[in-house]
Amino acid sequence: MTQDDAGAAVLRAWGAAAPDAVLLDGFHALKHALRFGARVGPAVTSDKAAALALAAELADDLTDVLRELLVEVPAQALRELVPRVHPTGVAALAARRDRQANLDAMAQLPRTSPVVVLDNPRNLGNVGAVIRLAAGFGATGVVTTGDLDPWHPNAVRSGAGLHYATAVERLPLEELPPGPLYVLDPEGEDIRSLAVPDDALIAFGSERHGISPELRARATRLVALPMRPQVSSYNLATSVAMTLFHWGGPAPA
Ligand SMILES: C[S@@+](CC[C@H](N)C(=O)[O-])C[C@H]1O[C@@H](n2cnc3c(N)ncnc32)[C@H](O)[C@@H]1O
């Protein structure tokens, strides 16, 4: 097959897969998705030599895989597929992680690491940043409530494709996984006075309105992060980072 034929074929495959697929926007999203077992479909780049050079420098475990997978297409064709092309000029489509497997992973007790709950988050950048944190800390999963899709391309982009490294699902508040519910709120007890158990749900309120009355009513404990007077709150993702750090994180290698 000539390069033109391969380019045309990958663009047809993209068109067929796009409606149901997750957009992996950029080299890092594709790298993480591959490392954590995503089923990746069409993968394109406007500069294959540059993408392989990046792989050799940053992710040599994947250089051979990417040499096979990536198809070079003209820059204009890539711009038509992806509204805001990532500076690395790489994009791919993948299947979501299996929902039932995600729900089973979060329902299983005893858990060895917490599930993060974001109650009605409003900012997809925060959602992605939290998923990245959860993946790094080895959290069991991230549940969002409300109307935002945590698999939205902007969340996958800011999560650097780490949706495949932890269970990510949107659920109604009534269907949260089991486990003691530790709700983070500046009016709670100081987090330094308690331990966060491995099987906890650690829950955070929305950027605009904080924790909802429904979430507060379900709390096993209300927990505060230390903050000097006159500061009203921390950013959502940084609050998750502090709480996961206090929980403890993955065992040292
Ligand atoms: C940006 S804050 C919400 C601010 C919101 N305007 C409010 O009235 O609460 C987002 C979430 O981060 C968590 N958070 C922020 N600062 C915190 C603190 N000092 N202690 C505990 N949780 C905190 C809470 O879960 C909060 O709902």
The ligand as an SDF file (V2000), in Angstrom:
LIG
                    3D

 27 29  0  0  0  0  0  0  0  0999 V2000
  -13.1600   25.3790   44.8520 C   0  0  0  0  0  0  0  0  0  0  0  0
  -13.7880   24.5120   46.2110 S   0  0  0  0  0  0  0  0  0  0  0  0
  -15.4550   25.0840   46.3090 C   0  0  0  0  0  0  0  0  0  0  0  0
  -15.6030   26.5030   46.6310 C   0  0  0  0  0  0  0  0  0  0  0  0
  -17.0410   26.9090   46.7290 C   0  0  0  0  0  0  0  0  0  0  0  0
  -17.2120   28.2490   46.2660 N   0  0  0  0  0  0  0  0  0  0  0  0
  -17.6050   26.7640   48.1390 C   0  0  0  0  0  0  0  0  0  0  0  0
  -18.4100   27.5920   48.4810 O   0  0  0  0  0  0  0  0  0  0  0  0
  -17.3110   25.8130   48.8490 O   0  0  0  0  0  0  0  0  0  0  0  0
  -14.0610   22.8970   45.6160 C   0  0  0  0  0  0  0  0  0  0  0  0
  -14.0060   21.8020   46.6370 C   0  0  0  0  0  0  0  0  0  0  0  0
  -12.6560   21.6080   47.0780 O   0  0  0  0  0  0  0  0  0  0  0  0
  -12.6800   21.1370   48.4260 C   0  0  0  0  0  0  0  0  0  0  0  0
  -11.9570   22.0810   49.2680 N   0  0  0  0  0  0  0  0  0  0  0  0
  -11.4190   23.2750   48.9190 C   0  0  0  0  0  0  0  0  0  0  0  0
  -10.7850   23.8300   49.9670 N   0  0  0  0  0  0  0  0  0  0  0  0
  -10.9290   22.9730   51.0150 C   0  0  0  0  0  0  0  0  0  0  0  0
  -10.5090   22.9510   52.3820 C   0  0  0  0  0  0  0  0  0  0  0  0
   -9.7840   23.9380   52.9090 N   0  0  0  0  0  0  0  0  0  0  0  0
  -10.8440   21.8940   53.1450 N   0  0  0  0  0  0  0  0  0  0  0  0
  -11.5540   20.8720   52.6450 C   0  0  0  0  0  0  0  0  0  0  0  0
  -11.9970   20.8250   51.3720 N   0  0  0  0  0  0  0  0  0  0  0  0
  -11.6800   21.8560   50.5770 C   0  0  0  0  0  0  0  0  0  0  0  0
  -14.1260   21.0240   48.8430 C   0  0  0  0  0  0  0  0  0  0  0  0
  -14.5860   19.7090   48.6350 O   0  0  0  0  0  0  0  0  0  0  0  0
  -14.7910   22.0090   47.9040 C   0  0  0  0  0  0  0  0  0  0  0  0
  -16.1730   21.7520   47.7600 O   0  0  0  0  0  0  0  0  0  0  0  0
  1  2  1  0
  2  3  1  0
  2 10  1  0
  3  4  1  0
  4  5  1  0
  5  6  1  0
  5  7  1  0
  7  8  2  0
  7  9  1  0
 10 11  1  0
 11 12  1  0
 11 26  1  0
 12 13  1  0
 13 14  1  0
 13 24  1  0
 14 15  1  0
 14 23  1  0
 15 16  2  0
 16 17  1  0
 17 18  1  0
 17 23  2  0
 18 19  1  0
 18 20  2  0
 20 21  1  0
 21 22  2  0
 22 23  1  0
 24 25  1  0
 24 26  1  0
 26 27  1  0
M  CHG  2   2   1   9  -1
M  END
$$$$
